[in-house]
Protein backbone atom coordinates (compact mmCIF):
# COMPACT_ATOMS: atom_id res chain seq x y z
CA UNK A 1 0.00 0.00 0.00
CA UNK A 2 1.16 3.53 -0.75
CA UNK A 3 2.96 5.35 2.04
CA UNK A 4 2.47 8.97 3.03
CA UNK A 5 4.72 11.36 4.92
CA UNK A 6 4.45 12.23 8.61
CA UNK A 7 3.60 15.83 7.70
CA UNK A 8 0.76 14.62 5.49
CA UNK A 9 -0.58 12.43 8.31
CA UNK A 10 -0.59 15.27 10.84
CA UNK A 11 -1.94 17.80 8.35
CA UNK A 12 -4.84 15.56 7.40
CA UNK A 13 -5.83 15.02 11.04
CA UNK A 14 -5.34 18.70 11.89
CA UNK A 15 -7.62 19.65 9.01
CA UNK A 16 -10.07 16.96 10.16
CA UNK A 17 -10.02 15.24 6.77
CA UNK A 18 -10.98 11.69 7.60
CA UNK A 19 -12.96 8.88 6.03
CA UNK A 20 -14.81 8.32 9.31
CA UNK A 21 -17.90 10.24 10.32
CA UNK A 22 -18.51 8.61 13.75
CA UNK A 23 -16.11 5.72 14.36
CA UNK A 24 -17.54 4.93 17.80
CA UNK A 25 -20.65 3.51 16.14
CA UNK A 26 -18.51 0.50 15.12
CA UNK A 27 -17.63 -0.32 18.73
CA UNK A 28 -19.39 -2.87 20.95
CA UNK A 29 -20.31 -0.05 23.37
CA UNK A 30 -22.64 1.51 20.79
CA UNK A 31 -26.31 0.54 21.12
CA UNK A 32 -28.22 1.26 17.88
CA UNK A 33 -31.93 2.12 17.83
CA UNK A 34 -32.48 -0.81 15.48
CA UNK A 35 -30.91 -4.26 16.01
CA UNK A 36 -31.39 -6.24 12.77
CA UNK A 37 -32.36 -9.93 12.89
CA UNK A 38 -32.81 -10.05 16.67
CA UNK A 39 -36.46 -9.04 16.96
CA UNK A 40 -37.54 -12.50 18.15
CA UNK A 41 -34.93 -12.63 20.93
CA UNK A 42 -35.65 -9.05 22.06
CA UNK A 43 -39.38 -9.82 22.26
CA UNK A 44 -38.64 -12.95 24.31
CA UNK A 45 -36.52 -10.88 26.68
CA UNK A 46 -39.24 -8.26 26.91
CA UNK A 47 -41.99 -10.77 27.73
CA UNK A 48 -39.87 -12.41 30.44
CA UNK A 49 -38.93 -9.10 32.11
CA UNK A 50 -42.25 -7.24 31.65
CA UNK A 51 -43.77 -8.41 35.00
CA UNK A 52 -41.46 -5.98 36.85
CA UNK A 53 -43.70 -3.19 35.54
CA UNK A 54 -46.44 -4.66 37.79
CA UNK A 55 -43.95 -4.96 40.67
CA UNK A 56 -43.73 -8.73 40.17
CA UNK A 57 -40.48 -10.69 40.14
CA UNK A 58 -39.66 -12.16 36.70
CA UNK A 59 -38.01 -15.55 36.31
CA UNK A 60 -34.23 -15.76 36.39
CA UNK A 61 -32.91 -15.95 32.86
CA UNK A 62 -29.93 -17.56 31.18
CA UNK A 63 -28.84 -16.26 27.75
CA UNK A 64 -26.28 -18.14 25.75
CA UNK A 65 -24.78 -18.21 22.29
CA UNK A 66 -21.41 -17.80 20.65
CA UNK A 67 -19.38 -14.59 20.72
CA UNK A 68 -20.79 -11.74 18.65
CA UNK A 69 -24.37 -13.02 18.38
CA UNK A 70 -25.87 -9.94 20.08
CA UNK A 71 -26.55 -11.32 23.58
CA UNK A 72 -25.18 -8.40 25.61
CA UNK A 73 -26.42 -5.82 23.11
CA UNK A 74 -29.99 -7.13 23.21
CA UNK A 75 -29.96 -7.44 27.00
CA UNK A 76 -28.77 -3.84 27.35
CA UNK A 77 -31.25 -2.60 24.75
CA UNK A 78 -34.21 -4.39 26.37
CA UNK A 79 -33.40 -3.34 29.95
CA UNK A 80 -32.88 0.28 28.87
CA UNK A 81 -36.30 0.29 27.16
CA UNK A 82 -37.78 -1.31 30.28
CA UNK A 83 -36.33 1.44 32.49
CA UNK A 84 -37.55 4.10 30.06
CA UNK A 85 -41.11 2.70 30.18
CA UNK A 86 -41.09 2.48 33.99
CA UNK A 87 -39.87 6.08 34.35
CA UNK A 88 -42.50 7.33 31.91
CA UNK A 89 -45.14 5.61 34.07
CA UNK A 90 -43.76 7.15 37.26
CA UNK A 91 -42.31 3.86 38.53
CA UNK A 92 -38.88 4.50 40.00
CA UNK A 93 -38.60 1.21 41.86
CA UNK A 94 -36.88 -0.72 39.04
CA UNK A 95 -33.08 -0.88 38.96
CA UNK A 96 -30.72 -2.62 36.55
CA UNK A 97 -27.21 -3.55 37.64
CA UNK A 98 -24.82 -4.66 34.91
CA UNK A 99 -21.54 -6.42 35.74
CA UNK A 100 -19.03 -7.76 33.21
CA UNK A 101 -17.56 -10.70 35.12
CA UNK A 102 -14.56 -10.90 32.81
CA UNK A 103 -13.30 -7.44 33.67
CA UNK A 104 -10.10 -7.44 35.73
CA UNK A 105 -10.56 -6.69 39.44
CA UNK A 106 -14.35 -6.84 39.17
CA UNK A 107 -15.11 -10.46 40.03
CA UNK A 108 -11.73 -12.06 40.70
CA UNK A 109 -12.92 -13.00 44.20
CA UNK A 110 -16.24 -13.33 45.97
CA UNK A 111 -15.24 -10.29 48.06
CA UNK A 112 -14.76 -8.07 45.00
CA UNK A 113 -17.97 -9.29 43.43
CA UNK A 114 -19.99 -8.40 46.53
CA UNK A 115 -18.20 -5.04 46.80
CA UNK A 116 -19.29 -4.22 43.25
CA UNK A 117 -22.90 -5.16 43.99
CA UNK A 118 -23.00 -3.06 47.17
CA UNK A 119 -21.48 0.02 45.55
CA UNK A 120 -23.74 -0.21 42.49
CA UNK A 121 -26.83 -0.46 44.70
CA UNK A 122 -25.76 2.46 46.88
CA UNK A 123 -23.33 4.94 45.32
CA UNK A 124 -22.56 6.42 48.75
CA UNK A 125 -21.44 3.08 50.14
CA UNK A 126 -17.71 2.30 49.90
CA UNK A 127 -16.35 -1.13 50.80
CA UNK A 128 -12.71 -1.48 51.91
CA UNK A 129 -10.52 -3.17 49.28
CA UNK A 130 -9.94 -6.04 51.73
CA UNK A 131 -10.48 -6.79 55.39
CA UNK A 132 -14.16 -7.60 55.96
CA UNK A 133 -15.42 -11.17 56.44
CA UNK A 134 -17.38 -12.40 53.42
CA UNK A 135 -20.49 -13.18 55.49
CA UNK A 136 -20.46 -9.57 56.72
CA UNK A 137 -20.44 -8.37 53.11
CA UNK A 138 -23.43 -10.60 52.32
CA UNK A 139 -25.30 -9.14 55.31
CA UNK A 140 -24.48 -5.60 54.13
CA UNK A 141 -25.65 -6.44 50.60
CA UNK A 142 -28.92 -7.95 51.89
CA UNK A 143 -29.55 -4.92 54.13
CA UNK A 144 -28.98 -2.36 51.35
CA UNK A 145 -31.01 -4.39 48.85
CA UNK A 146 -33.95 -4.85 51.23
CA UNK A 147 -33.92 -1.28 52.59
CA UNK A 148 -36.80 -0.32 50.28
CA UNK A 149 -39.36 -1.79 47.93
CA UNK A 150 -37.52 -2.24 44.65
CA UNK A 151 -37.23 -4.69 41.79
CA UNK A 152 -33.55 -5.21 40.92
CA UNK A 153 -32.40 -6.91 37.72
CA UNK A 154 -28.81 -8.12 37.99
CA UNK A 155 -27.14 -8.78 34.62
CA UNK A 156 -24.02 -10.95 34.94
CA UNK A 157 -22.26 -10.86 31.57
CA UNK A 158 -19.60 -13.54 30.96
CA UNK A 159 -21.03 -15.39 33.96
CA UNK A 160 -18.92 -18.46 33.16
CA UNK A 161 -15.80 -16.40 33.84
CA UNK A 162 -17.15 -15.61 37.33
CA UNK A 163 -17.68 -19.30 38.11
CA UNK A 164 -14.27 -20.27 36.70
CA UNK A 165 -12.62 -17.78 39.04
CA UNK A 166 -14.53 -18.21 42.30
CA UNK A 167 -16.87 -21.20 41.92
CA UNK A 168 -20.67 -21.25 41.86
CA UNK A 169 -21.18 -20.56 45.59
CA UNK A 170 -21.93 -16.89 44.99
CA UNK A 171 -24.53 -17.84 42.35
CA UNK A 172 -26.17 -20.22 44.81
CA UNK A 173 -26.48 -17.42 47.37
CA UNK A 174 -27.78 -14.90 44.83
CA UNK A 175 -30.36 -17.24 43.27
CA UNK A 176 -31.71 -18.07 46.75
CA UNK A 177 -31.71 -14.52 48.06
CA UNK A 178 -35.43 -13.86 47.43
CA UNK A 179 -36.27 -16.29 50.22
CA UNK A 180 -34.61 -13.84 52.64
CA UNK A 181 -35.93 -10.56 51.21
CA UNK A 182 -39.07 -8.88 52.62
CA UNK A 183 -39.33 -5.68 50.54
CA UNK A 184 -37.08 -6.06 47.51
CA UNK A 185 -36.99 -8.58 44.67
CA UNK A 186 -33.91 -9.75 42.74
CA UNK A 187 -33.84 -11.24 39.24
CA UNK A 188 -30.64 -12.59 37.69
CA UNK A 189 -29.81 -12.57 33.99
CA UNK A 190 -26.75 -14.68 33.21
CA UNK A 191 -25.02 -14.30 29.83
CA UNK A 192 -22.45 -16.79 28.54
CA UNK A 193 -20.61 -17.77 25.35
CA UNK A 194 -20.21 -21.30 26.71
CA UNK A 195 -23.21 -23.38 25.67
CA UNK A 196 -22.35 -26.19 28.12
CA UNK A 197 -21.68 -23.87 31.07
CA UNK A 198 -24.97 -24.53 32.89
CA UNK A 199 -24.40 -28.29 32.77
CA UNK A 200 -21.35 -27.93 35.03
CA UNK A 201 -23.18 -26.01 37.76
CA UNK A 202 -24.45 -27.37 41.06
CA UNK A 203 -27.91 -28.82 40.25
CA UNK A 204 -29.57 -26.43 42.74
CA UNK A 205 -27.95 -23.41 41.05
CA UNK A 206 -28.77 -24.77 37.62
CA UNK A 207 -32.48 -25.14 38.38
CA UNK A 208 -32.71 -21.63 39.88
CA UNK A 209 -30.64 -19.81 37.26
CA UNK A 210 -32.19 -21.46 34.19
CA UNK A 211 -35.86 -20.82 34.93
CA UNK A 212 -35.95 -19.28 31.44
CA UNK A 213 -33.42 -19.71 28.63
CA UNK A 214 -32.83 -17.87 25.36
CA UNK A 215 -30.44 -19.15 22.71
CA UNK A 216 -28.87 -16.67 20.28
CA UNK A 217 -28.01 -18.37 16.96
CA UNK A 218 -25.02 -17.22 14.89
CA UNK A 219 -25.61 -14.64 12.16
CA UNK A 220 -25.26 -15.76 8.55
CA UNK A 221 -23.37 -13.74 5.92
CA UNK A 222 -26.52 -12.00 4.63
CA UNK A 223 -27.56 -10.94 8.13
CA UNK A 224 -24.08 -9.62 8.85
CA UNK A 225 -24.17 -7.67 5.59
CA UNK A 226 -27.42 -6.01 6.72
CA UNK A 227 -25.84 -5.06 10.05
CA UNK A 228 -22.73 -3.58 8.43
CA UNK A 229 -24.75 -1.74 5.79
CA UNK A 230 -26.67 0.06 8.55
CA UNK A 231 -23.55 0.86 10.58
CA UNK A 232 -21.61 2.18 7.56
CA UNK A 233 -24.15 5.00 7.24
CA UNK A 234 -23.35 6.14 10.81
CA UNK A 235 -19.63 5.38 10.86
CA UNK A 236 -18.24 6.53 7.48
CA UNK A 237 -18.57 9.45 5.15
CA UNK A 238 -20.64 8.84 2.02
CA UNK A 239 -19.26 6.48 -0.68
CA UNK A 240 -16.16 5.54 1.39
CA UNK A 241 -17.05 1.85 1.83
CA UNK A 242 -18.08 0.08 -1.42
CA UNK A 243 -20.46 -2.93 -1.29
CA UNK A 244 -17.70 -5.53 -2.02
CA UNK A 245 -15.89 -4.47 1.17
CA UNK A 246 -19.06 -4.96 3.24
CA UNK A 247 -19.62 -8.34 1.57
CA UNK A 248 -16.05 -9.46 2.31
CA UNK A 249 -16.20 -8.44 5.98
CA UNK A 250 -19.54 -10.24 6.32
CA UNK A 251 -18.29 -13.42 4.64
CA UNK A 252 -15.12 -13.58 6.78
CA UNK A 253 -17.08 -13.03 10.01
CA UNK A 254 -19.68 -15.63 9.01
CA UNK A 255 -16.86 -18.17 8.95
CA UNK A 256 -16.10 -17.18 12.58
CA UNK A 257 -19.38 -18.58 13.95
CA UNK A 258 -21.42 -15.67 12.58
CA UNK A 259 -19.68 -13.14 14.81
CA UNK A 260 -21.07 -9.59 14.35
CA UNK A 261 -18.38 -8.18 16.63
CA UNK A 262 -15.75 -9.67 14.33
CA UNK A 263 -17.45 -8.13 11.27
CA UNK A 264 -17.56 -4.68 12.90
CA UNK A 265 -13.93 -4.95 14.03
CA UNK A 266 -12.82 -5.96 10.53
CA UNK A 267 -14.60 -2.96 9.04
CA UNK A 268 -13.28 -0.55 11.67
CA UNK A 269 -9.65 -1.71 11.44
CA UNK A 270 -9.81 -1.76 7.62
CA UNK A 271 -11.01 1.85 7.78
CA UNK A 272 -8.18 2.79 10.15
CA UNK A 273 -5.62 1.17 7.84
CA UNK A 274 -7.08 2.96 4.81
CA UNK A 275 -6.94 6.26 6.67
CA UNK A 276 -3.33 5.75 7.78
CA UNK A 277 -2.12 5.21 4.23
CA UNK A 278 -4.06 8.18 2.89
CA UNK A 279 -6.68 6.26 0.94
CA UNK A 280 -10.02 7.96 0.31
CA UNK A 281 -11.87 4.63 0.20
CA UNK A 282 -11.72 1.32 2.08
CA UNK A 283 -10.65 -1.54 -0.19
CA UNK A 284 -10.68 -5.33 0.03
CA UNK A 285 -6.89 -5.18 0.42
CA UNK A 286 -7.39 -3.13 3.58
CA UNK A 287 -9.75 -5.84 4.87
CA UNK A 288 -7.03 -8.49 4.29
CA UNK A 289 -4.56 -6.43 6.35
CA UNK A 290 -7.21 -5.96 9.07
CA UNK A 291 -7.90 -9.70 9.26
CA UNK A 292 -4.23 -10.54 9.85
CA UNK A 293 -3.90 -7.83 12.50
CA UNK A 294 -7.03 -8.89 14.37
CA UNK A 295 -6.08 -12.57 14.40
CA UNK A 296 -2.77 -11.70 16.01
CA UNK A 297 -4.22 -9.28 18.56
CA UNK A 298 -7.23 -11.45 19.44
CA UNK A 299 -5.17 -14.44 20.62
CA UNK A 300 -2.93 -12.29 22.82
CA UNK A 301 -5.97 -10.57 24.36
CA UNK A 302 -7.75 -13.89 25.02
CA UNK A 303 -4.69 -15.23 26.83
CA UNK A 304 -4.17 -12.03 28.82
CA UNK A 305 -7.75 -12.16 30.17
CA UNK A 306 -7.70 -15.80 31.24
CA UNK A 307 -7.85 -16.69 34.97
CA UNK A 308 -4.49 -17.65 36.50
CA UNK A 309 -5.34 -21.36 36.55
CA UNK A 310 -6.02 -21.32 32.80
CA UNK A 311 -2.76 -19.47 32.26
CA UNK A 312 -0.90 -22.17 34.25
CA UNK A 313 -2.44 -24.88 32.04
CA UNK A 314 -1.49 -23.01 28.87
CA UNK A 315 2.03 -22.37 30.18
CA UNK A 316 2.45 -26.11 30.77
CA UNK A 317 1.28 -26.84 27.20
CA UNK A 318 3.67 -24.25 25.72
CA UNK A 319 6.65 -25.60 27.69
CA UNK A 320 5.91 -29.17 26.55
CA UNK A 321 5.54 -27.91 22.98
CA UNK A 322 8.89 -26.13 23.24
CA UNK A 323 10.47 -29.41 24.29
CA UNK A 324 9.37 -30.92 20.99
CA UNK A 325 6.01 -32.40 21.98
CA UNK A 326 3.82 -32.81 18.90
CA UNK A 327 0.91 -34.78 20.34
CA UNK A 328 0.83 -33.63 23.97
CA UNK A 329 -1.45 -35.67 26.25
CA UNK A 330 -3.54 -34.48 29.20
CA UNK A 331 -1.58 -36.53 31.75
CA UNK A 332 1.73 -34.92 30.75
CA UNK A 333 0.15 -31.48 30.91
CA UNK A 334 -1.25 -32.11 34.39
CA UNK A 335 2.09 -33.15 35.87
CA UNK A 336 3.83 -30.01 34.61
CA UNK A 337 0.81 -27.84 35.50
CA UNK A 338 0.92 -29.10 39.11
CA UNK A 339 4.65 -28.27 39.26
CA UNK A 340 4.01 -24.72 37.95
CA UNK A 341 1.27 -24.25 40.57
CA UNK A 342 3.58 -25.43 43.34
CA UNK A 343 6.35 -23.02 42.32
CA UNK A 344 3.90 -20.10 42.15
CA UNK A 345 2.04 -20.83 45.41
CA UNK A 346 -1.20 -21.81 43.70
CA UNK A 347 -3.46 -24.68 44.68
CA UNK A 348 -3.57 -27.23 41.86
CA UNK A 349 -7.02 -28.12 40.53
CA UNK A 350 -8.16 -31.69 39.89
CA UNK A 351 -7.19 -33.40 36.64
CA UNK A 352 -10.83 -33.32 35.53
CA UNK A 353 -11.01 -29.54 36.06
CA UNK A 354 -7.75 -29.07 34.14
CA UNK A 355 -9.26 -31.10 31.31
CA UNK A 356 -12.21 -28.65 31.28
CA UNK A 357 -9.78 -25.70 31.10
CA UNK A 358 -8.03 -27.32 28.12
CA UNK A 359 -11.43 -27.61 26.42
CA UNK A 360 -12.02 -23.88 27.01
CA UNK A 361 -8.64 -23.01 25.49
CA UNK A 362 -9.61 -25.18 22.52
CA UNK A 363 -12.91 -23.26 22.13
CA UNK A 364 -10.97 -19.97 22.17
CA UNK A 365 -8.69 -21.32 19.42
CA UNK A 366 -5.53 -21.04 21.54
CA UNK A 367 -4.84 -24.79 21.39
CA UNK A 368 -6.16 -27.67 19.31
CA UNK A 369 -7.42 -30.59 21.43
CA UNK A 370 -8.29 -33.68 19.40
CA UNK A 371 -9.55 -37.06 20.64
CA UNK A 372 -7.50 -39.93 19.15
CA UNK A 373 -7.83 -43.69 19.43
CA UNK A 374 -5.05 -45.73 21.04
CA UNK A 375 -6.55 -49.05 19.99
CA UNK A 376 -6.87 -51.44 22.91
CA UNK A 377 -5.52 -48.73 25.22
CA UNK A 378 -8.67 -46.68 24.67
CA UNK A 379 -9.04 -43.06 23.59
CA UNK A 380 -7.15 -39.99 24.71
CA UNK A 381 -6.83 -36.33 23.82
CA UNK A 382 -3.82 -34.95 22.03
CA UNK A 383 -3.18 -31.24 22.33
CA UNK A 384 -1.34 -29.24 19.69
CA UNK A 385 -0.36 -25.61 19.27
CA UNK A 386 -1.69 -24.07 16.06
CA UNK A 387 -0.15 -20.63 16.60
CA UNK A 388 2.71 -18.90 14.83
CA UNK A 389 6.07 -18.63 16.58
CA UNK A 390 5.55 -14.86 16.77
CA UNK A 391 2.31 -15.23 18.74
CA UNK A 392 3.75 -17.96 20.99
CA UNK A 393 6.69 -15.71 21.86
CA UNK A 394 4.34 -12.84 22.70
CA UNK A 395 2.25 -15.12 24.93
CA UNK A 396 5.36 -16.37 26.72
CA UNK A 397 6.44 -12.77 27.21
CA UNK A 398 3.15 -11.96 28.94
CA UNK A 399 3.73 -14.93 31.26
CA UNK A 400 7.30 -13.87 32.01
CA UNK A 401 6.34 -11.29 34.64
CA UNK A 402 3.59 -13.44 36.20
CA UNK A 403 5.03 -16.93 36.63
CA UNK A 404 8.30 -18.53 37.66
HELIX and SHEET records of a PDB file:
HELIX    1   1 UNK A    6  UNK A   14  1                                   9    
HELIX    2   2 UNK A   23  UNK A   26  5                                   4    
HELIX    3   3 UNK A   39  UNK A   49  1                                  11    
HELIX    4   4 UNK A   50  UNK A   54  5                                   5    
HELIX    5   5 UNK A   71  UNK A   88  1                                  18    
HELIX    6   6 UNK A  110  UNK A  121  1                                  12    
HELIX    7   7 UNK A  134  UNK A  145  1                                  12    
HELIX    8   8 UNK A  159  UNK A  166  1                                   8    
HELIX    9   9 UNK A  169  UNK A  175  1                                   7    
HELIX   10  10 UNK A  177  UNK A  179  5                                   3    
HELIX   11  11 UNK A  198  UNK A  200  5                                   3    
HELIX   12  12 UNK A  203  UNK A  209  1                                   7    
HELIX   13  13 UNK A  221  UNK A  235  1                                  15    
HELIX   14  14 UNK A  243  UNK A  255  1                                  13    
HELIX   15  15 UNK A  260  UNK A  276  1                                  17    
HELIX   16  16 UNK A  284  UNK A  304  1                                  21    
HELIX   17  17 UNK A  308  UNK A  322  1                                  15    
HELIX   18  18 UNK A  330  UNK A  343  1                                  14    
HELIX   19  19 UNK A  351  UNK A  363  1                                  13    
HELIX   20  20 UNK A  375  UNK A  377  5                                   3    
HELIX   21  21 UNK A  389  UNK A  400  1                                  12    
SHEET    1   A 5 UNK A  94  UNK A 100  0                                        
SHEET    2   A 5 UNK A 151  UNK A 157  1                                        
SHEET    3   A 5 UNK A 185  UNK A 192  1                                        
SHEET    4   A 5 UNK A  61  UNK A  64  1                                        
SHEET    5   A 5 UNK A 212  UNK A 215  1                                        
SHEET    1   B 3 UNK A 328  UNK A 329  0                                        
SHEET    2   B 3 UNK A 379  UNK A 384 -1                                        
SHEET    3   B 3 UNK A 368  UNK A 373 -1                                        
END                                                                             
